[in-house]
């Protein structure tokens, strides 16, 4: 129980720090640039999901295998897994950099930017893509350092990056009047600061992973990407859903509707961070226990995790339901009554999904941690692509904005039902 509380609490705090990267941008941009700035940000955010998702895939996949090997004392293999993960991260991040340098404007148009938002959307996209290497490497290092028994350091690194982002956002957007360019530069500097905070881990003798000269092995690539794929899919599907929602909402309510969705989507990033933090805090424990075949502690960890998830879900929904007007007002600097009304209703409907999102996130991590990648892939595909996209089109056609808001909880609920039966079947195999 003590280890569970330590890892999970520190992981949740750290993930909240990362979620504040975009939330800080949302707050300051809404205050300075109003509804059009908020719309431009919301059009560009899905690309951040793709970048962060790739980093998380490699980090979670590599660190999960690292934990399993570490539990059975395979030191050479752990160094090789780490080295291959770093090289893959560098290579993949360069693809994003090239897209930022040569395709940002075309991408902005593809995402739905119009004359009022094109310049701001293009600027944000260009620089968020150029900063992809540091976003991705930061995600990888956080996963490895956390799994190397240093969750405290990771938490401090995440919080330092988040705090720096908030301060730099304010300085760049207000005193220096750099607009949305200032926001994205502040966000890009934040993971750099986070990585600097983690650097002392490599100076300690307790560090059990090192970069070595190692050829990229097909087996390692397959293991890393397979174990990390659910994390990638969760982030990428979130980005795809945002793109689809933006398109549908533009038709129904225009830029103001997308700005209102921006409020809901960015609160969702914070809520999702709570569940991601819970799951990632559990992951090193589950993988280590699995590596040494400690079935009793696997069961205990999962039971603690599900109870924690239920408490988080109830508390968050209660807060958002009661304080929906106040939460919306924080991001509605122009006092736009249409935006206010759409966002308030959205908060109350969209976040009925909380308990299902929490269960699906924790379950997928459990499957990955015990090397049952296929069930995790099934859950990720169901919730991220197979269900949500057709539901969004059908329900928006039938019930307009309310249909869009409810398509998310319905998709998560159906996925949770499927996941529950898979979870019971696999969980029974870990009876003490």
Backbone torsions as a table, in degrees:
resi	resn	phi	psi	omega
1	UNK	NA	-41.0	-179.0
2	UNK	-62.7	-45.6	179.1
3	UNK	-65.0	-39.2	178.8
4	UNK	-60.0	-49.3	-179.2
5	UNK	-61.0	-41.9	-178.1
6	UNK	-62.7	-53.7	-176.4
7	UNK	-66.3	-44.9	-174.8
8	UNK	-69.5	-45.0	-178.4
9	UNK	-62.9	-42.5	179.8
10	UNK	-68.4	-38.4	179.4
11	UNK	-66.7	-41.6	178.8
12	UNK	-63.2	-44.6	178.6
13	UNK	-60.9	-41.8	179.5
14	UNK	-65.3	-43.7	179.2
15	UNK	-65.4	-35.7	174.8
16	UNK	-60.9	-36.7	177.1
17	UNK	-61.8	-44.8	178.9
18	UNK	-63.7	-41.6	-178.6
19	UNK	-62.7	-25.9	-179.5
20	UNK	-73.5	-13.5	174.5
21	UNK	-52.6	-56.4	-176.2
22	UNK	-78.2	-35.0	-179.3
23	UNK	-62.8	-39.1	177.6
24	UNK	-64.0	-42.9	175.5
25	UNK	-57.2	-45.1	-178.5
26	UNK	-59.9	-46.5	-177.6
27	UNK	-63.2	-52.7	-175.1
28	UNK	-70.9	-36.3	177.2
29	UNK	-65.7	-40.9	179.4
30	UNK	-63.5	-35.3	-180.0
31	UNK	-72.8	-36.4	-174.4
32	UNK	-92.0	-40.2	-171.3
33	UNK	-112.7	-3.0	174.1
34	UNK	69.3	-155.8	-173.5
35	UNK	-63.3	-38.3	179.8
36	UNK	-65.7	-39.1	176.8
37	UNK	-64.4	-41.2	178.7
38	UNK	-65.2	-38.5	177.5
39	UNK	-64.6	-45.0	179.6
40	UNK	-60.5	-42.7	178.9
41	UNK	-62.8	-44.0	-177.1
42	UNK	-67.9	-30.4	175.6
43	UNK	-69.3	-31.2	-175.8
44	UNK	-88.6	-25.5	-173.6
45	UNK	-56.1	-36.9	-179.8
46	UNK	-54.5	-30.5	179.5
47	UNK	-69.2	-34.1	173.8
48	UNK	-61.8	-38.6	177.4
49	UNK	-58.6	-41.5	179.7
50	UNK	-64.1	-44.6	-179.2
51	UNK	-64.1	-52.7	-178.2
52	UNK	-63.6	-36.7	179.1
53	UNK	-62.4	-40.9	177.9
54	UNK	-64.9	-42.4	177.2
55	UNK	-63.1	-41.4	-179.3
56	UNK	-68.5	-37.5	177.5
57	UNK	-58.5	-50.4	-178.2
58	UNK	-68.5	-39.3	-179.6
59	UNK	-67.7	-50.2	-179.5
60	UNK	-66.2	-44.5	179.9
61	UNK	-62.3	-48.4	180.0
62	UNK	-66.2	-42.7	-177.5
63	UNK	-71.1	-32.2	176.6
64	UNK	-64.6	-47.2	177.6
65	UNK	-64.5	-38.0	176.9
66	UNK	-57.9	-44.9	-178.7
67	UNK	-64.9	-41.4	180.0
68	UNK	-64.4	-46.0	179.1
69	UNK	-66.4	-37.6	179.7
70	UNK	-62.6	-37.2	-179.9
71	UNK	-64.0	-25.5	179.0
72	UNK	-112.0	18.5	169.0
73	UNK	63.9	42.9	175.4
74	UNK	-99.5	80.3	-171.7
75	UNK	-67.0	-41.6	-179.4
76	UNK	-63.6	-41.4	-179.9
77	UNK	-67.1	-35.3	179.3
78	UNK	-66.2	-40.5	177.2
79	UNK	-64.4	-38.1	-179.5
80	UNK	-67.4	-41.5	178.1
81	UNK	-62.7	-44.9	179.3
82	UNK	-61.5	-46.7	-177.6
83	UNK	-63.5	-43.7	177.7
84	UNK	-63.0	-37.9	178.9
85	UNK	-63.4	-43.9	-179.7
86	UNK	-63.6	-44.6	-179.4
87	UNK	-63.9	-44.1	178.0
88	UNK	-60.8	-38.5	179.4
89	UNK	-62.7	-45.4	-179.9
90	UNK	-62.1	-47.0	-177.7
91	UNK	-63.4	-44.6	-178.0
92	UNK	-69.0	-36.4	-178.5
93	UNK	-65.6	-29.2	179.6
94	UNK	-65.5	-28.0	175.9
95	UNK	-62.3	-43.5	178.2
96	UNK	-65.0	-39.9	179.7
97	UNK	-60.3	-45.1	-180.0
98	UNK	-62.6	-39.6	178.3
99	UNK	-64.1	-38.1	178.5
100	UNK	-66.6	-39.1	-177.8
101	UNK	-71.5	-35.6	-170.0
102	UNK	-119.6	-7.0	-174.7
103	UNK	-136.4	16.7	-173.9
104	UNK	-64.8	-43.9	-177.7
105	UNK	-65.2	-45.1	179.5
106	UNK	-62.7	-37.2	178.5
107	UNK	-66.4	-40.0	178.5
108	UNK	-61.2	-43.2	178.0
109	UNK	-64.5	-39.6	179.9
110	UNK	-64.1	-33.1	-178.0
111	UNK	-81.0	-6.2	174.6
112	UNK	109.0	9.8	179.0
113	UNK	-66.3	138.5	177.3
114	UNK	-111.7	-170.1	-175.9
115	UNK	-57.3	-35.4	-176.9
116	UNK	-74.9	-23.2	-173.3
117	UNK	-122.4	-4.7	-172.1
118	UNK	-61.0	-48.5	-176.7
119	UNK	-61.6	-45.5	-179.2
120	UNK	-66.7	-41.3	-180.0
121	UNK	-64.0	-42.8	179.3
122	UNK	-61.7	-44.3	-179.8
123	UNK	-60.9	-47.0	-178.3
124	UNK	-63.9	-44.3	-179.2
125	UNK	-62.7	-46.1	-177.0
126	UNK	-56.0	-47.9	-173.3
127	UNK	-80.7	-30.4	176.3
128	UNK	-66.6	-33.1	177.3
129	UNK	-73.2	-39.0	178.6
130	UNK	-64.3	-32.1	179.1
131	UNK	-84.6	5.1	-177.1
132	UNK	-52.9	-41.5	-179.0
133	UNK	-57.3	-39.7	-178.5
134	UNK	-76.8	-34.5	175.4
135	UNK	-61.3	-46.4	-176.0
136	UNK	-71.0	-43.5	-179.5
137	UNK	-66.3	-35.5	176.8
138	UNK	-61.4	-43.0	178.8
139	UNK	-62.9	-41.7	179.5
140	UNK	-63.9	-49.3	-177.6
141	UNK	-64.0	-37.7	178.2
142	UNK	-60.5	-43.2	179.9
143	UNK	-63.8	-44.5	-177.9
144	UNK	-70.1	-43.1	-179.0
145	UNK	-65.9	-40.8	177.5
146	UNK	-60.7	-44.2	-178.5
147	UNK	-75.0	-9.7	176.5
148	UNK	-96.6	30.1	174.6
149	UNK	65.1	36.9	176.5
150	UNK	-133.1	52.7	-179.2
151	UNK	-64.9	-29.0	178.2
152	UNK	-60.5	-46.0	-178.0
153	UNK	-64.3	-40.6	179.2
154	UNK	-62.9	-41.9	178.8
155	UNK	-60.6	-47.1	-179.9
156	UNK	-62.9	-37.2	179.1
157	UNK	-64.7	-44.6	179.5
158	UNK	-63.7	-44.2	-178.9
159	UNK	-67.7	-36.2	178.1
160	UNK	-64.0	-43.2	177.7
161	UNK	-63.2	-41.4	-179.6
162	UNK	-66.8	-45.2	179.9
163	UNK	-62.2	-41.4	178.1
164	UNK	-62.2	-39.5	179.9
165	UNK	-62.3	-43.1	-179.9
166	UNK	-62.9	-45.6	-179.9
167	UNK	-64.3	-47.1	-178.8
168	UNK	-66.5	-36.8	176.0
169	UNK	-55.6	-49.6	-178.8
170	UNK	-61.8	-47.1	-176.9
171	UNK	-63.0	-47.0	-175.5
172	UNK	-71.9	-36.8	-174.7
173	UNK	-83.5	-37.3	-175.7
174	UNK	-99.3	-72.5	-178.1
175	UNK	-58.6	-42.1	-177.2
176	UNK	-88.8	-10.1	174.9
177	UNK	51.8	48.1	-178.6
178	UNK	-92.9	-1.8	175.9
179	UNK	62.6	-144.7	-176.5
180	UNK	-68.9	-25.2	174.5
181	UNK	-63.0	-41.4	177.5
182	UNK	-63.0	-37.7	179.8
183	UNK	-63.9	-44.8	-176.5
184	UNK	-73.7	-32.1	176.1
185	UNK	-66.7	-41.5	177.1
186	UNK	-60.9	-42.4	179.4
187	UNK	-65.4	-38.4	179.7
188	UNK	-68.8	-31.6	178.6
189	UNK	-73.9	-25.1	-172.8
190	UNK	-60.4	-47.2	178.6
191	UNK	-66.4	-25.5	175.7
192	UNK	-63.0	-45.4	178.5
193	UNK	-64.0	-40.2	178.5
194	UNK	-60.5	-43.4	179.3
195	UNK	-66.5	-37.1	178.0
196	UNK	-62.4	-37.7	178.3
197	UNK	-65.1	-33.1	-179.3
198	UNK	-80.5	-12.0	-174.8
199	UNK	-55.8	-36.4	179.8
200	UNK	-57.8	-20.3	-179.7
201	UNK	-60.8	-31.4	-179.0
202	UNK	-78.1	-12.8	179.7
203	UNK	-90.7	-10.5	-178.1
204	UNK	-91.2	146.1	-179.5
205	UNK	-70.5	-17.8	-179.5
206	UNK	-72.9	-14.9	-179.6
207	UNK	-61.0	124.4	-175.8
208	UNK	-110.8	13.3	173.3
209	UNK	-133.7	141.9	-175.1
210	UNK	-142.3	150.4	176.3
211	UNK	-80.5	125.7	-179.8
212	UNK	-128.9	160.6	175.0
213	UNK	-72.3	111.9	-177.5
214	UNK	-147.7	132.6	176.0
215	UNK	-67.2	145.7	175.6
216	UNK	-71.3	119.0	-179.1
217	UNK	-97.3	138.9	-179.6
218	UNK	-58.5	-39.7	-180.0
219	UNK	-60.6	-43.4	179.8
220	UNK	-65.5	-42.9	179.6
221	UNK	-60.4	-43.7	-179.5
222	UNK	-64.8	-41.9	-179.8
223	UNK	-67.1	-44.7	-178.7
224	UNK	-62.9	-50.1	-176.5
225	UNK	-70.6	-34.1	179.6
226	UNK	-67.1	-46.5	-179.5
227	UNK	-70.1	-29.8	-178.2
228	UNK	-94.0	-8.0	-175.0
229	UNK	-58.5	-41.1	177.8
230	UNK	-58.3	-36.2	178.0
231	UNK	-67.1	-41.5	176.3
232	UNK	-62.0	-47.9	-175.9
233	UNK	-63.4	-37.4	178.5
234	UNK	-60.6	-43.6	-179.1
235	UNK	-74.1	-44.4	-178.1
236	UNK	-65.9	-42.6	179.0
237	UNK	-64.1	-35.2	175.3
238	UNK	-61.0	-40.1	177.5
239	UNK	-67.1	-41.4	179.3
240	UNK	-64.3	-41.5	178.3
241	UNK	-61.5	-41.2	177.8
242	UNK	-62.0	-41.2	179.2
243	UNK	-62.8	-46.4	179.9
244	UNK	-64.0	-46.0	178.9
245	UNK	-60.2	-43.0	178.5
246	UNK	-58.7	-44.0	-179.8
247	UNK	-62.5	-46.2	-178.7
248	UNK	-66.7	-41.1	-177.8
249	UNK	-71.2	-34.0	175.8
250	UNK	-58.2	-38.0	179.2
251	UNK	-71.8	-34.9	-175.7
252	UNK	-84.4	-44.1	-171.4
253	UNK	-130.6	-0.2	179.0
254	UNK	71.6	-160.6	-176.8
255	UNK	-60.9	-34.3	179.4
256	UNK	-64.5	-39.6	177.2
257	UNK	-63.5	-40.5	178.1
258	UNK	-66.2	-37.8	176.6
259	UNK	-62.4	-41.2	177.4
260	UNK	-63.8	-41.7	176.2
261	UNK	-63.4	-33.0	177.3
262	UNK	-58.9	-37.6	177.3
263	UNK	-63.1	-49.6	-178.7
264	UNK	-63.6	-44.9	-176.9
265	UNK	-63.8	-38.4	-178.2
266	UNK	-76.8	-31.1	170.0
267	UNK	-65.7	-36.7	178.4
268	UNK	-61.9	-35.1	177.8
269	UNK	-60.3	-41.5	180.0
270	UNK	-67.9	-44.7	179.9
271	UNK	-63.1	-44.4	178.2
272	UNK	-61.6	-33.7	178.8
273	UNK	-61.9	-34.5	177.2
274	UNK	-61.8	-46.4	180.0
275	UNK	-70.4	-37.8	176.9
276	UNK	-64.3	-41.2	177.3
277	UNK	-62.0	-43.7	176.7
278	UNK	-59.3	-49.5	-177.5
279	UNK	-64.7	-44.2	-179.2
280	UNK	-70.5	-28.5	174.6
281	UNK	-68.2	-35.1	178.6
282	UNK	-75.4	-31.0	-170.7
283	UNK	-56.2	-49.8	-179.6
284	UNK	-63.2	-33.2	177.4
285	UNK	-66.8	-48.4	-179.3
286	UNK	-61.2	-44.0	-178.4
287	UNK	-65.9	-40.0	178.9
288	UNK	-66.1	-45.5	178.3
289	UNK	-63.0	-37.8	178.1
290	UNK	-65.9	-39.7	-179.6
291	UNK	-61.6	-31.2	-179.6
292	UNK	-105.7	10.6	177.0
293	UNK	59.0	43.2	177.9
294	UNK	-95.1	82.8	-174.0
295	UNK	-66.7	-35.0	-179.1
296	UNK	-60.9	-44.8	-179.5
297	UNK	-73.3	-27.6	174.0
298	UNK	-62.3	-45.9	179.6
299	UNK	-63.5	-45.4	-179.7
300	UNK	-61.0	-44.4	-179.1
301	UNK	-61.5	-42.9	179.5
302	UNK	-67.4	-39.1	178.0
303	UNK	-63.3	-44.2	176.5
304	UNK	-60.3	-40.8	-177.2
305	UNK	-64.9	-43.1	-179.4
306	UNK	-67.3	-38.8	177.4
307	UNK	-64.2	-44.0	178.6
308	UNK	-61.3	-41.1	179.1
309	UNK	-60.9	-42.6	-179.9
310	UNK	-63.5	-41.6	179.3
311	UNK	-64.9	-46.7	178.5
312	UNK	-58.1	-45.4	-177.2
313	UNK	-60.4	-46.3	-178.4
314	UNK	-65.4	-43.7	-177.8
315	UNK	-65.6	-47.0	-177.3
316	UNK	-64.2	-44.5	-179.2
317	UNK	-65.9	-38.5	177.7
318	UNK	-59.6	-42.9	179.8
319	UNK	-64.5	-47.7	-176.8
320	UNK	-68.3	-34.5	179.4
321	UNK	-68.9	-44.4	-176.4
322	UNK	-73.5	-39.9	-172.8
323	UNK	-107.7	24.2	179.5
324	UNK	-53.7	-43.9	179.1
325	UNK	-62.5	-41.5	-178.2
326	UNK	-69.5	-39.7	179.1
327	UNK	-63.1	-45.4	179.2
328	UNK	-63.4	-41.1	-177.0
329	UNK	-60.7	-30.3	179.5
330	UNK	-58.5	-35.5	-176.0
331	UNK	-102.6	3.8	-176.5
332	UNK	-108.9	69.1	-173.2
333	UNK	-65.0	-26.9	-178.3
334	UNK	-88.0	-3.1	-179.0
335	UNK	65.1	32.5	-178.4
336	UNK	-70.8	115.1	-174.7
337	UNK	-70.2	-31.9	177.3
338	UNK	-65.8	-47.8	177.0
339	UNK	-58.1	-44.9	-178.1
340	UNK	-59.0	-46.8	-176.9
341	UNK	-66.8	-45.8	-178.6
342	UNK	-62.4	-44.8	-176.7
343	UNK	-68.3	-39.3	179.5
344	UNK	-61.0	-47.7	178.3
345	UNK	-63.1	-40.9	179.5
346	UNK	-59.6	-43.4	179.8
347	UNK	-60.7	-41.0	-176.6
348	UNK	-73.0	-33.1	-179.1
349	UNK	-87.0	-47.7	-173.7
350	UNK	-59.4	-40.4	-173.2
351	UNK	-88.4	10.1	165.1
352	UNK	-66.0	-10.3	179.6
353	UNK	-77.9	-10.4	-167.9
354	UNK	-49.4	-54.0	-174.7
355	UNK	-62.5	-34.4	-179.7
356	UNK	-73.9	-41.2	176.7
357	UNK	-60.4	-44.8	-179.6
358	UNK	-61.7	-46.6	-179.6
359	UNK	-63.3	-44.2	-178.6
360	UNK	-64.4	-39.3	-179.2
361	UNK	-67.2	-46.8	-179.3
362	UNK	-66.6	-41.0	-178.9
363	UNK	-64.8	-44.5	179.7
364	UNK	-60.6	-39.4	178.6
365	UNK	-67.2	-38.8	176.2
366	UNK	-59.2	-48.5	-179.8
367	UNK	-59.3	-44.6	-179.5
368	UNK	-64.3	-41.9	-175.3
369	UNK	-65.0	-26.9	-179.9
370	UNK	-106.8	23.5	175.6
371	UNK	59.0	38.2	171.7
372	UNK	-111.7	72.0	-170.8
373	UNK	-69.7	-34.2	-174.5
374	UNK	-59.8	-48.3	177.2
375	UNK	-59.5	-37.1	177.7
376	UNK	-63.8	-39.3	178.0
377	UNK	-64.8	-41.0	-179.7
378	UNK	-61.2	-47.9	179.5
379	UNK	-61.4	-44.2	-177.7
380	UNK	-64.1	-41.0	179.1
381	UNK	-67.8	-42.4	-179.7
382	UNK	-60.5	-52.0	-173.7
383	UNK	-75.8	-29.5	-172.5
384	UNK	-91.1	-30.3	-173.4
385	UNK	-134.8	-51.8	-170.5
386	UNK	-62.7	-40.8	-175.7
387	UNK	-96.9	-48.2	-168.3
388	UNK	-65.6	-39.3	-175.7
389	UNK	-67.0	-53.1	177.1
390	UNK	-63.0	-36.1	178.3
391	UNK	-62.3	-39.9	-179.8
392	UNK	-61.8	-44.1	179.5
393	UNK	-66.3	-46.4	-176.6
394	UNK	-67.4	-48.3	-174.6
395	UNK	-72.4	-32.0	176.3
396	UNK	-69.0	-34.7	177.8
397	UNK	-67.5	-33.2	-178.5
398	UNK	-84.2	-41.5	-171.3
399	UNK	-128.7	15.4	175.7
400	UNK	62.4	-136.5	-177.4
401	UNK	-61.9	-39.1	178.8
402	UNK	-61.2	-35.7	176.8
403	UNK	-64.9	-40.1	177.2
404	UNK	-62.8	-47.6	-179.4
405	UNK	-58.9	-41.9	-174.2
406	UNK	-81.3	-15.5	-179.7
407	UNK	-63.2	-32.7	-179.4
408	UNK	-68.2	-54.2	178.1
409	UNK	-61.5	-33.5	178.4
410	UNK	-64.6	-45.6	179.0
411	UNK	-61.4	-43.0	179.9
412	UNK	-66.8	-37.2	-179.3
413	UNK	-65.9	-44.7	178.8
414	UNK	-63.0	-42.0	177.5
415	UNK	-61.5	-41.1	-179.4
416	UNK	-63.3	-36.8	178.2
417	UNK	-64.0	-46.2	177.6
418	UNK	-62.9	-46.3	-178.4
419	UNK	-63.3	-32.9	-178.5
420	UNK	-61.4	-43.4	-178.9
421	UNK	-70.9	-37.7	175.9
422	UNK	-64.9	-43.0	-179.2
423	UNK	-60.0	-46.6	-179.5
424	UNK	-60.3	-42.5	-178.3
425	UNK	-63.0	-45.5	-178.1
426	UNK	-75.1	-39.3	-177.1
427	UNK	-61.3	-33.9	-179.5
428	UNK	-63.8	-26.5	-179.6
429	UNK	-71.6	-10.9	-179.7
430	UNK	-104.4	27.5	176.6
431	UNK	-66.9	136.5	-174.8
432	UNK	-67.1	NA	NA
